[in-house]
Amino acid sequence: MNGWILKSEPDAFSIDDLFAKPDRTTWWDGVRNYTARNNLVAMKKGDRAFFYHSNAKPIAIVGEMQVVAEAQVDQTQFDPDAEYFDAKSTPEKPRWFAPKLKGIKKFEFPLTRELLSETAIKNSRLFRESRLSVVDLTPAELKLIDKLLKQAGNT
């Protein structure tokens, strides 16, 4: 099982928005960065993912999700009226993909960016590539997040 951090600005799509969806599930669409796209495509059913509020107060991991369906073609790329339309993408050669995620838990005690920066996570892609919206976690980073969640009282 792999671990991931998926970032979203709460004004655009928050953990509360996810939990308001039917069955607490959504297709994680609209990603338009190739490295992030490759991470979305690498996700496997059953993988763990953490919902990260970026550009927020506080910036933090605020919940846990699970991949419930592997990436499929992101249909928003074909809709000229959609915010994430891509004129260079075609149904025959789609560029963008989206996995389906389910909200598992909202954390009572979020793991803030400040807290994370005081741990070995500070060496992860979360901090090295701050503009990357979908970050893969190493097994050691996933284990450390679990430890921090337990210490914070989220388990």
C-alpha positions as a Markdown table, in Angstrom:
| # | Residue | x | y | z |
|---|---|---|---|---|
| 1 | Met | 0.0 | 0.0 | 0.0 |
| 2 | Asn | 1.3 | 3.4 | -0.9 |
| 3 | Gly | 0.7 | 6.8 | 0.7 |
| 4 | Trp | 0.0 | 10.2 | -0.8 |
| 5 | Ile | -0.6 | 13.8 | 0.1 |
| 6 | Leu | -3.2 | 15.6 | -2.0 |
| 7 | Lys | -3.3 | 19.3 | -1.7 |
| 8 | Ser | -6.3 | 21.6 | -2.2 |
| 9 | Glu | -7.1 | 25.1 | -1.2 |
| 10 | Pro | -10.1 | 25.0 | 1.0 |
| 11 | Asp | -11.8 | 27.8 | -0.9 |
| 12 | Ala | -11.7 | 25.6 | -4.0 |
| 13 | Phe | -12.4 | 22.2 | -2.5 |
| 14 | Ser | -12.1 | 21.4 | 1.2 |
| 15 | Ile | -12.3 | 18.3 | 3.4 |
| 16 | Asp | -15.8 | 19.4 | 4.3 |
| 17 | Asp | -16.7 | 19.5 | 0.6 |
| 18 | Leu | -15.4 | 16.0 | 0.3 |
| 19 | Phe | -17.5 | 14.8 | 3.2 |
| 20 | Ala | -20.6 | 16.5 | 1.8 |
| 21 | Lys | -20.3 | 14.4 | -1.4 |
| 22 | Pro | -22.5 | 11.3 | -1.7 |
| 23 | Asp | -20.6 | 8.4 | -0.1 |
| 24 | Arg | -17.9 | 10.9 | 0.7 |
| 25 | Thr | -16.3 | 10.2 | -2.7 |
| 26 | Thr | -15.0 | 12.3 | -5.6 |
| 27 | Trp | -12.9 | 12.0 | -8.7 |
| 28 | Trp | -9.8 | 14.0 | -8.0 |
| 29 | Asp | -9.9 | 15.9 | -11.2 |
| 30 | Gly | -8.6 | 19.2 | -12.5 |
| 31 | Val | -4.9 | 18.5 | -11.9 |
| 32 | Arg | -2.8 | 20.1 | -14.6 |
| 33 | Asn | 0.8 | 19.4 | -13.7 |
| 34 | Tyr | 2.5 | 16.4 | -15.3 |
| 35 | Thr | 4.4 | 15.2 | -12.2 |
| 36 | Ala | 1.2 | 15.4 | -10.1 |
| 37 | Arg | -0.7 | 13.6 | -12.9 |
| 38 | Asn | 1.9 | 10.8 | -12.9 |
| 39 | Asn | 1.4 | 10.5 | -9.2 |
| 40 | Leu | -2.4 | 10.3 | -9.7 |
| 41 | Val | -2.0 | 7.6 | -12.3 |
| 42 | Ala | 0.4 | 5.6 | -10.0 |
| 43 | Met | -2.3 | 5.4 | -7.3 |
| 44 | Lys | -3.7 | 2.0 | -6.7 |
| 45 | Lys | -7.1 | 1.0 | -5.2 |
| 46 | Gly | -6.7 | 0.7 | -1.4 |
| 47 | Asp | -3.8 | 3.3 | -1.2 |
| 48 | Arg | -4.0 | 5.8 | 1.6 |
| 49 | Ala | -4.1 | 9.5 | 0.9 |
| 50 | Phe | -4.0 | 12.5 | 3.2 |
| 51 | Phe | -6.0 | 15.6 | 2.5 |
| 52 | Tyr | -3.8 | 18.7 | 2.8 |
| 53 | His | -5.3 | 22.2 | 3.0 |
| 54 | Ser | -2.9 | 24.5 | 1.3 |
| 55 | Asn | -3.1 | 28.3 | 1.3 |
| 56 | Ala | -5.1 | 28.1 | 4.5 |
| 57 | Lys | -4.9 | 28.9 | 8.2 |
| 58 | Pro | -3.4 | 26.7 | 9.3 |
| 59 | Ile | -1.8 | 24.9 | 6.3 |
| 60 | Ala | -2.2 | 21.3 | 7.4 |
| 61 | Ile | -3.0 | 17.7 | 6.8 |
| 62 | Val | -6.7 | 17.7 | 7.8 |
| 63 | Gly | -7.9 | 14.2 | 7.0 |
| 64 | Glu | -7.4 | 10.8 | 5.5 |
| 65 | Met | -8.8 | 9.4 | 2.3 |
| 66 | Gln | -8.6 | 6.1 | 0.5 |
| 67 | Val | -8.2 | 5.4 | -3.3 |
| 68 | Val | -11.4 | 3.6 | -4.2 |
| 69 | Ala | -10.9 | 3.6 | -8.0 |
| 70 | Glu | -7.7 | 3.9 | -10.0 |
| 71 | Ala | -7.3 | 6.9 | -12.3 |
| 72 | Gln | -9.5 | 7.2 | -15.3 |
| 73 | Val | -9.6 | 9.9 | -18.0 |
| 74 | Asp | -10.4 | 13.3 | -16.5 |
| 75 | Gln | -13.5 | 14.4 | -18.5 |
| 76 | Thr | -13.1 | 18.1 | -17.5 |
| 77 | Gln | -10.2 | 18.4 | -20.0 |
| 78 | Phe | -12.7 | 18.0 | -23.0 |
| 79 | Asp | -15.3 | 20.5 | -21.8 |
| 80 | Pro | -14.6 | 24.0 | -23.3 |
| 81 | Asp | -16.8 | 25.6 | -20.6 |
| 82 | Ala | -14.9 | 23.8 | -17.8 |
| 83 | Glu | -12.3 | 25.6 | -15.7 |
| 84 | Tyr | -9.8 | 22.7 | -16.5 |
| 85 | Phe | -10.4 | 22.6 | -20.3 |
| 86 | Asp | -7.3 | 21.6 | -22.3 |
| 87 | Ala | -7.6 | 22.4 | -26.0 |
| 88 | Lys | -4.6 | 20.2 | -26.8 |
| 89 | Ser | -6.1 | 17.1 | -25.2 |
| 90 | Thr | -8.3 | 14.8 | -27.2 |
| 91 | Pro | -10.4 | 11.7 | -26.3 |
| 92 | Glu | -8.0 | 9.7 | -28.5 |
| 93 | Lys | -4.9 | 11.1 | -26.7 |
| 94 | Pro | -6.0 | 12.3 | -23.2 |
| 95 | Arg | -3.4 | 14.1 | -21.1 |
| 96 | Trp | -5.1 | 14.2 | -17.7 |
| 97 | Phe | -6.4 | 11.5 | -15.4 |
| 98 | Ala | -8.2 | 11.3 | -12.0 |
| 99 | Pro | -8.5 | 8.6 | -9.4 |
| 100 | Lys | -11.6 | 8.3 | -7.2 |
| 101 | Leu | -11.1 | 9.0 | -3.5 |
| 102 | Lys | -13.2 | 8.5 | -0.4 |
| 103 | Gly | -13.1 | 10.5 | 2.7 |
| 104 | Ile | -12.2 | 8.2 | 5.7 |
| 105 | Lys | -11.7 | 10.6 | 8.5 |
| 106 | Lys | -11.5 | 14.3 | 9.3 |
| 107 | Phe | -8.8 | 14.9 | 11.9 |
| 108 | Glu | -9.8 | 16.6 | 15.1 |
| 109 | Phe | -6.1 | 17.7 | 15.5 |
| 110 | Pro | -4.7 | 18.6 | 12.0 |
| 111 | Leu | -1.0 | 18.0 | 11.4 |
| 112 | Thr | 0.2 | 21.6 | 10.6 |
| 113 | Arg | 2.9 | 22.4 | 8.1 |
| 114 | Glu | 4.8 | 23.9 | 11.1 |
| 115 | Leu | 4.6 | 20.6 | 13.0 |
| 116 | Leu | 5.6 | 18.6 | 9.9 |
| 117 | Ser | 8.6 | 21.0 | 9.3 |
| 118 | Glu | 10.0 | 20.0 | 12.7 |
| 119 | Thr | 10.2 | 16.3 | 11.7 |
| 120 | Ala | 11.9 | 14.2 | 9.0 |
| 121 | Ile | 9.0 | 15.1 | 6.7 |
| 122 | Lys | 10.8 | 18.4 | 6.1 |
| 123 | Asn | 13.0 | 16.5 | 3.7 |
| 124 | Ser | 10.1 | 15.1 | 1.7 |
| 125 | Arg | 8.8 | 16.3 | -1.6 |
| 126 | Leu | 6.0 | 18.1 | 0.4 |
| 127 | Phe | 8.7 | 20.7 | 1.3 |
| 128 | Arg | 11.2 | 20.2 | -1.6 |
| 129 | Glu | 8.5 | 20.7 | -4.3 |
| 130 | Ser | 6.1 | 23.1 | -2.6 |
| 131 | Arg | 4.0 | 23.7 | -5.8 |
| 132 | Leu | 3.4 | 20.0 | -6.4 |
| 133 | Ser | -0.3 | 19.2 | -5.6 |
| 134 | Val | 0.0 | 15.4 | -5.4 |
| 135 | Val | 3.0 | 14.1 | -3.4 |
| 136 | Asp | 4.1 | 10.5 | -3.0 |
| 137 | Leu | 5.2 | 9.4 | 0.4 |
| 138 | Thr | 8.0 | 7.0 | 1.2 |
| 139 | Pro | 7.2 | 4.1 | 3.6 |
| 140 | Ala | 9.2 | 5.9 | 6.2 |
| 141 | Glu | 7.3 | 9.1 | 5.7 |
| 142 | Leu | 4.0 | 7.3 | 5.9 |
| 143 | Lys | 5.1 | 5.6 | 9.1 |
| 144 | Leu | 6.1 | 9.0 | 10.6 |
| 145 | Ile | 2.7 | 10.6 | 9.7 |
| 146 | Asp | 1.0 | 7.7 | 11.4 |
| 147 | Lys | 3.1 | 8.3 | 14.5 |
| 148 | Leu | 2.3 | 12.0 | 14.5 |
| 149 | Leu | -1.4 | 11.3 | 14.1 |
| 150 | Lys | -1.3 | 9.0 | 17.1 |
| 151 | Gln | 0.6 | 11.5 | 19.1 |
| 152 | Ala | -1.9 | 14.2 | 18.2 |
| 153 | Gly | -4.8 | 12.0 | 19.3 |
| 154 | Asn | -6.2 | 11.3 | 15.8 |
| 155 | Thr | -6.3 | 7.5 | 16.0 |
